[in-house]
Amino acid sequence: MAAKCLPRSFYRTGLIPRWLTIWGLIGVVPYMAYALLHFFHLDTGYGFYLQMVLALQGIVMGLWLIIKGFNQDAVKKLDEAL
């Protein structure tokens, strides 16, 4: 559940590009599928591949934030809203 919250909040606020947040939301599906398979002891060894979508998104998002940072227009909108 926590893996779904961060991309969703970034999507709603617009702090990072939409394509990156949509990638995160799409990556949650195989991640949760692996969690369910693991919970019911049906892990067939594909867990690594199911988690890679979200892992790659996390790496790209981290690099994006280090290099580009947050969208300054979205930060100003959030400051005005508070």
N, C-alpha and C positions, 0 to 999 in steps of 0.2 A: 504494500500500500504506500509506503513512503517513497518508493521509486516513482510513483505516479504523481505525487504532490509537487515536486520541484519543477518538472516540465510544464505541468498545468499552471502553476503560478507564474512561471516565466512567459507562458503563452498569453495569459490574461493581462500581464503588465507590459509586455513588449520590451523587456529589458535586453533580451538577446534576439537574434533574427528568428522569424517564424519557422523557417526550414529546420533550424536546429531544435526547436522545441517540438515540432511535429515528429522529427526523428526520434526524440526521446519518448514521446507518447506511443509511437509505433513500437519502439524497443521494449516497452513495458509488457506487451502481449506475450512474446516468447519467454521473457523473464518470469512472468507469473505462471506460464505453462510449465516451466521447469520447476518452479516452487511447488506446484501441485503434484507433478510427477514424483518429485523427491519426497513429498509429504506422504504419499501413498506407496512409497518404496517401489516405484515403477521406473526408476532412473535407469536408462539403457546405455548410458555413456555419452549421450548427446547434450548433456547439460552445459558443457563448455561452449558449444556452438550456439545454444539458445541464449546464453548470457552475453555472447560477444557483441550482439547488436547494441545493447545498452552500454556495454563497456567501451566500445568505440565512440559512442555518442558522448560519454562522459569525458573521454580523453580530448575529443574535438572541442567540447564545450569549455573544458579547462584551458586549453590553448587559446581559444577565442577570447576568453575573459582576460587572460594574461596579456595577449597581444592587443586586442581592440577595446576591451572593457565593456561596460554597460552602455546601452543607448542613452545618450545624454538627454535627448528630448523626452524619453519615457521617464527618466529620473526626475526631470523638472515637473512633469505632469503629476507624478506621485507626490512630490513635495507640495505642489499646489493643492492636491486633494486632501492633504493632512492639514 
